[in-house]
């Protein structure tokens, strides 16, 4: 668990005679962050653009080459399969050689494989480069959270993670505009259809260019020092600072001396099993929610796009309120309460008699989901020491891939063989079991800090 200096401790980077509390009052917290955080958030913006541009362009590009929907579906799955295979190895590699080399590697290799996808027309090569793009992209997901966690204090952390989510999901969603505008622009220059191969190829290449451009500043990243062991065991340092701050200290296995610390398998299981259930429940709903609206309410694609665009942008903005809630309640309380409240909202989406009520329930569920995203991320990252955070992130990539495979499969079977609404019952059940397990595993823990964490 991270410990942070009190609000009155001097900031070594501030002017002489200026205390941290004075500096804190003089400018917003977003202007007081380490340079690492700004570099990481800048790359996150590029990652958001890359995801939305590539998602919009690659399938259209494959369609322009004459490939059928069954092949395009397989092509869309290749990055997820690549991420599933490489998430844990990427995390282990980042814990071994450092976060920065792995993150810089993904900033170089992801544009490379996206470029190869945009230039090739052969089916085997498209599948291969799609898979490799997923393999190298997984490095972002397993290094970004640990680096942001290690580069911030406990007071800053949730706010920074909330800002990271907003940039990735909210600002990044504007990449849809670029992904649509670039093929139109190229088509106008060449006097061809925007649905033809060459304009859409430039759409794919623009995703590669965006990733490369936003990744260049990562060379200036300064990797935070991680625990390497030494004569002063971590448990002693924790105890000394806890006494100084008059806080409660947990001397369990989670704060063992760094030199003797092994991979906390039991702790990983306690963190990953609830997350697997959560992603299964979310996957059962998120993956099929648009199809559900079409089948039940016969909505046009245009209206459907407007509904979910508003949901994405508003949800991204709402995620910025996470620090306000953390200031009042513990992270575990926020996460579990939101999950318990989301379960009946899922049922309301599935059984609401009118479209406006269904949309309202979906918006409320989406807002709550984005609210707990940074809080949940901070909670799990603070459970383990910094030397295991990238490995844990890698395992979270695995649970996400499995959950978003099993969840939609079960939901699709239920909607086909039982009813459209039954899938939401399954999702609600997962969201009830997940927080129950979190409370069972961590509800009686005690930790350090004013902002009571569990």
C-alpha positions in Angstrom: 0.0 0.0 0.0 1.4 3.4 -1.0 2.0 6.0 1.7 2.0 9.7 0.8 3.4 12.7 2.6 1.1 15.0 4.5 -0.3 18.1 2.9 2.1 20.4 4.7 5.3 18.7 3.7 7.5 20.9 1.5 7.7 20.2 -2.2 11.3 19.9 -3.3 10.4 21.4 -6.7 8.7 24.5 -5.2 10.3 27.8 -4.5 12.1 28.4 -1.2 9.8 29.2 1.6 6.7 27.9 -0.2 5.1 24.9 1.5 3.2 22.2 -0.4 -0.1 23.4 1.2 0.5 26.9 -0.1 1.4 25.6 -3.5 -1.6 23.3 -3.5 -4.0 26.2 -2.9 -2.3 28.3 -5.5 -2.9 26.1 -8.6 -5.1 23.2 -9.6 -4.0 19.7 -8.8 -3.8 18.8 -12.5 -0.9 21.3 -12.9 1.0 19.8 -10.0 1.6 16.3 -11.4 4.9 14.8 -12.3 6.1 15.0 -15.9 5.7 11.3 -16.2 1.9 11.6 -15.8 1.6 14.1 -18.6 3.7 11.9 -20.9 1.5 8.9 -20.1 -1.7 10.8 -20.5 -0.6 12.2 -23.8 0.1 8.6 -25.1 -3.3 7.5 -23.7 -4.9 10.1 -26.0 -3.1 8.7 -28.9 -4.1 5.2 -27.9 -7.8 6.3 -27.7 -7.5 7.8 -31.3 -5.8 4.6 -32.5 -8.5 2.3 -31.1 -11.4 4.3 -32.5 -9.8 5.0 -35.9 -8.6 1.4 -36.4 -12.0 0.0 -35.3 -13.8 2.1 -37.8 -11.3 1.7 -40.7 -10.0 -1.9 -40.7 -13.3 -3.7 -41.1 -14.3 -1.4 -43.9 -10.9 -1.8 -45.5 -11.2 -5.6 -45.5 -14.7 -5.3 -46.9 -13.4 -3.1 -49.7 -10.9 -5.9 -50.6 -13.9 -8.2 -51.2 -13.7 -10.3 -48.0 -17.0 -11.7 -46.5 -18.4 -11.0 -43.1 -17.2 -14.3 -41.6 -13.6 -13.5 -42.4 -14.0 -9.9 -41.2 -15.4 -11.3 -37.9 -12.3 -13.5 -37.5 -10.1 -10.5 -38.4 -11.7 -8.4 -35.7 -11.1 -11.2 -33.1 -7.3 -11.5 -33.9 -6.2 -8.5 -31.7 -8.1 -9.9 -28.7 -6.6 -13.3 -29.3 -3.1 -11.8 -29.5 -3.7 -9.8 -26.3 -4.9 -13.0 -24.5 -1.7 -14.8 -25.5 0.7 -12.0 -24.6 -0.8 -10.1 -21.6 0.9 -12.2 -18.9 4.2 -12.5 -20.7 4.2 -8.7 -21.3 3.5 -8.1 -17.6 6.3 -10.4 -16.5 8.7 -8.8 -18.9 7.8 -5.3 -17.7 8.3 -6.4 -14.1 11.7 -7.8 -15.1 13.3 -5.2 -17.4 11.2 -2.2 -16.5 8.0 -0.5 -17.7 9.5 2.1 -20.0 11.3 -0.3 -22.5 8.1 -2.3 -22.8 5.9 0.8 -23.3 8.3 2.4 -25.8 8.3 -1.0 -27.6 4.6 -1.0 -28.0 4.7 2.7 -29.2 7.0 1.5 -32.0 5.7 -1.9 -33.0 1.9 -1.1 -32.9 2.2 1.5 -35.7 4.4 -1.0 -37.6 1.9 -3.8 -37.6 -1.0 -1.4 -38.3 0.9 -0.1 -41.3 1.5 -3.7 -42.5 -2.3 -4.3 -42.1 -3.0 -1.3 -44.2 -0.6 -2.2 -47.0 -1.4 -5.9 -47.4 -4.3 -7.4 -49.2 -3.7 -11.2 -48.5 -6.0 -12.9 -46.0 -3.3 -14.8 -44.1 -1.1 -11.7 -43.7 -4.1 -9.6 -42.5 -4.8 -12.2 -39.9 -1.1 -12.4 -38.9 -0.6 -8.7 -38.6 -3.9 -8.3 -36.7 -2.7 -10.9 -34.2 0.7 -9.3 -33.9 -0.9 -5.9 -33.4 -2.9 -7.3 -30.5 0.3 -9.0 -29.0 2.3 -5.7 -28.9 -0.7 -3.5 -27.9 -1.2 -5.6 -24.8 2.0 -4.0 -23.5 0.2 -0.7 -23.1 -2.5 -2.2 -20.9 0.0 -3.9 -18.6 2.3 -0.9 -18.1 0.1 2.1 -18.2 -1.7 1.6 -14.9 1.5 0.5 -12.9 3.4 3.6 -14.2 0.5 6.0 -13.4 0.2 4.3 -9.9 3.9 4.6 -9.2 4.2 8.1 -10.5 1.5 9.6 -8.3 0.8 10.0 -4.6 -2.3 8.4 -3.0 -4.0 11.8 -3.1 -3.5 12.2 -6.8 -4.0 8.7 -7.9 -7.8 8.3 -8.4 -8.0 11.7 -10.0 -5.2 10.8 -12.5 -6.7 7.4 -13.2 -10.1 9.1 -13.7 -8.5 11.6 -16.1 -6.8 8.7 -17.9 -10.2 7.0 -18.4 -11.8 10.2 -19.7 -9.0 10.8 -22.2 -9.0 7.2 -23.4 -12.8 6.8 -23.7 -14.1 10.4 -24.0 -11.4 12.3 -25.9 -10.4 9.1 -27.7 -13.9 8.7 -29.1 -13.3 11.8 -31.2 -11.1 9.5 -33.3 -14.3 8.3 -34.9 -14.6 11.7 -36.6 -11.0 11.4 -37.9 -11.5 7.8 -39.0 -14.5 8.9 -41.1 -13.1 12.2 -42.3 -9.7 11.0 -43.6 -11.1 8.5 -46.2 -13.6 11.1 -47.3 -10.7 13.6 -47.7 -8.5 11.2 -49.7 -11.5 10.1 -51.8 -12.1 13.8 -52.7 -8.5 14.3 -53.6 -8.4 11.2 -55.9 -12.0 11.6 -57.2 -13.0 8.0 -56.1 -15.5 6.6 -53.7 -14.7 6.9 -50.0 -15.7 3.2 -49.7 -12.9 2.1 -52.1 -9.7 0.5 -51.0 -7.2 3.4 -51.3 -9.1 5.9 -49.1 -9.8 3.3 -46.5 -6.2 2.2 -46.5 -5.3 5.7 -45.5 -7.8 5.4 -42.7 -5.9 2.4 -41.3 -2.5 4.2 -41.9 -3.8 7.2 -40.0 -4.3 5.0 -36.9 -0.6 4.0 -37.2 0.5 7.6 -37.6 -1.4 8.7 -34.6 0.1 6.0 -32.4 3.6 6.8 -33.5 3.2 10.6 -33.1 1.7 10.4 -29.6 4.3 7.8 -28.6 7.4 9.9 -29.4 7.5 11.8 -26.0 7.7 8.4 -24.2 11.4 8.5 -24.8 11.6 11.2 -22.1 9.8 9.0 -19.6 11.6 8.6 -16.3 10.8 5.2 -14.8 10.0 5.4 -11.1 12.3 3.5 -8.8 10.9 0.3 -7.7 11.6 -1.8 -4.6 14.7 -3.8 -5.1 15.3 -4.9 -1.5 18.1 -3.6 0.8 19.0 -3.3 4.4 15.8 -1.4 5.2 12.9 -3.8 4.9 9.7 -2.3 3.5 7.7 -3.4 6.6 10.0 -1.3 8.8 9.6 1.8 6.6 5.9 1.4 6.5 5.7 1.0 10.3 7.9 4.1 10.9 5.8 6.3 8.6 2.6 4.9 10.0 3.7 5.8 13.5 4.6 9.3 12.3 1.2 9.8 10.7 -0.7 8.0 13.6 -2.3 5.6 11.2 -3.1 1.9 11.4 -0.6 -0.3 9.8 -1.2 -3.7 8.2 1.8 -6.0 8.7 0.3 -8.9 6.8 1.9 -10.8 3.9 1.0 -7.9 1.6 3.8 -5.7 3.1 6.5 -8.3 3.5 10.1 -7.2 3.0 10.7 -6.6 -0.7 13.8 -8.7 -0.7 11.9 -11.8 0.3 8.6 -11.0 -1.5 7.4 -13.7 -3.9 4.5 -13.7 -6.3 1.4 -13.4 -4.1 -0.6 -16.2 -5.8 -3.4 -16.2 -3.2 -3.9 -12.4 -3.4 -3.9 -12.6 -7.2 -6.7 -15.2 -7.1 -8.7 -13.1 -4.7 -8.4 -10.1 -7.1 -8.8 -11.9 -10.4 -11.8 -14.2 -9.7 -14.2 -11.3 -8.9 -12.9 -9.4 -11.9 -13.6 -12.4 -14.2 -17.2 -12.5 -13.0 -17.4 -8.7 -13.5 -16.1 -8.8 -17.0 -18.4 -11.8 -17.8 -21.4 -9.7 -16.6 -20.3 -6.6 -18.4 -19.5 -8.6 -21.6 -22.9 -10.2 -21.6 -24.5 -6.7 -21.8 -22.0 -4.4 -23.5 -21.2 -6.7 -26.4 -24.8 -7.2 -27.4 -26.5 -4.0 -26.1 -26.7 -2.4 -29.6 -28.2 -5.6 -31.1 -30.7 -5.7 -28.2 -31.9 -2.2 -29.0 -32.2 -3.0 -32.7 -34.1 -6.3 -32.1 -36.4 -5.0 -29.4 -37.1 -1.4 -30.5 -36.2 -1.6 -34.2 -33.9 1.4 -34.0 -32.1 2.7 -37.1 -28.3 2.6 -37.1 -28.2 6.5 -37.1 -30.3 6.9 -34.0 -28.5 4.1 -32.3 -25.2 5.8 -33.0 -26.4 9.0 -31.5 -27.6 7.3 -28.3 -24.3 5.5 -27.7 -22.2 8.5 -28.7 -23.9 10.6 -26.1 -23.5 7.8 -23.6 -19.7 7.5 -24.2 -18.9 11.2 -24.0 -21.1 11.8 -21.0 -19.8 8.7 -19.3 -16.2 9.9 -19.9 -17.0 13.3 -18.3 -18.8 11.6 -15.3 -15.6 9.5 -14.6 -13.9 12.8 -13.6 -16.1 12.9 -10.5 -14.4 9.8 -9.1 -12.1 11.8 -6.8 -15.0 13.5 -5.1 -16.4 10.1 -4.1 -13.1 8.7 -3.0 -12.6 11.8 -0.7 -15.7 10.7 1.2 -15.7 6.9 1.0 -13.2 4.1 0.7 -12.5 2.6 -2.7 -13.9 -0.8 -1.8 -17.2 0.8 -0.6 -17.6 2.8 -3.8 -16.8 -0.2 -6.1 -19.1 -2.7 -4.3 -22.0 -0.2 -3.9 -21.9 0.7 -7.5 -21.9 -2.9 -8.6 -24.8 -3.7 -6.3 -26.7 -0.7 -7.8 -25.8 -1.7 -11.3 -27.5 -5.1 -11.1 -31.1 -3.8 -10.9 -30.3 -1.3 -13.6 -29.4 -4.3 -15.9 -32.7 -5.9 -15.1 -34.5 -2.6 -15.9 -32.7 -2.4 -19.3 -34.0 -5.9 -20.1 -37.5 -5.5 -18.9 -38.4 -1.8 -19.1 -41.7 -1.4 -21.1 -40.7 1.7 -23.0 -37.7 2.9 -25.0 -37.0 6.1 -22.9 -37.0 4.1 -19.7 -34.6 1.6 -21.2 -32.3 4.3 -22.5 -32.3 6.0 -19.1 -31.4 2.7 -17.4 -28.6 2.2 -19.8 -27.2 5.7 -19.3 -27.3 5.2 -15.5 -25.5 1.9 -15.8 -22.9 3.3 -18.2 -22.3 6.3 -15.9 -21.7 4.1 -12.9 -19.5 1.8 -14.9 -17.2 4.7 -15.9 -17.3 6.1 -12.3 -15.8 2.9 -10.8 -13.3 2.3 -13.6 -10.5 4.5 -12.1 -11.5 3.7 -8.5 -11.4 -0.1 -9.2 -8.1 0.3 -11.0 -6.5 2.2 -8.1 -7.9 -0.3 -5.6 -6.4 -3.4 -7.3 -3.1 -1.7 -8.1 -2.7 -0.7 -4.4 -3.2 -4.3 -3.3 0.2 -5.5 -4.5 3.7 -4.1 -4.3 5.1 -2.2 -7.3 7.3 -5.1 -8.4 4.2 -7.2 -9.2 1.9 -4.6 -10.7 2.6 -5.1 -14.3 2.2 -8.9 -13.8 -1.1 -8.3 -12.2 -2.1 -6.0 -15.1 -1.2 -8.8 -17.4 -3.5 -11.2 -15.6 -6.2 -8.6 -15.8 -5.8 -8.6 -19.5 -6.4 -12.3 -19.5 -9.6 -12.1 -17.3 -10.9 -9.3 -19.6 -10.3 -11.4 -22.7 -11.9 -14.5 -21.2 -14.8 -12.6 -19.7 -15.6 -10.7 -22.9 -15.5 -14.1 -24.7 -17.6 -16.2 -22.3 -20.0 -13.4 -21.3 -21.3 -12.6 -24.9 -21.3 -16.3 -25.8 -23.6 -17.1 -22.8 -25.7 -14.0 -23.5 -26.1 -14.8 -27.2 -27.2 -18.4 -26.3 -29.8 -17.0 -23.8 -31.2 -14.5 -26.2 -31.5 -17.1 -28.9 -32.9 -20.0 -26.9 -34.7 -18.2 -24.0 -35.5 -14.5 -24.6 -33.8 -11.2 -25.3 -34.1 -10.1 -21.7 -32.6 -13.2 -20.1 -29.1 -12.1 -20.9 -29.5 -9.1 -18.6 -30.5 -11.5 -15.8 -27.2 -13.3 -16.2 -25.3 -10.0 -16.3 -27.1 -8.8 -13.1 -26.2 -12.1 -11.3 -22.5 -11.7 -12.1 -22.6 -8.1 -10.8 -24.1 -9.4 -7.5 -21.6 -12.2 -7.0 -18.5 -10.0 -7.8 -18.9 -7.4 -5.0 -19.9 -10.1 -2.6 -16.6 -11.9 -3.2 -14.7 -8.6 -2.9 -16.3 -7.9 0.5 -15.6 -11.5 1.6 -11.9 -11.2 0.6 -11.1 -7.6 1.6 -14.0 -6.4 3.7 -12.2 -7.0 7.0 -8.8 -5.7 5.9 -7.3 -2.6 7.5 -4.8 -0.3 5.9 -3.2 3.1 6.1 -4.4 6.5 5.2 -7.0 9.1 5.9 -9.0 8.2 2.8 -9.9 4.9 4.4 -9.0 2.1 2.0 -9.7 -1.6 2.3 
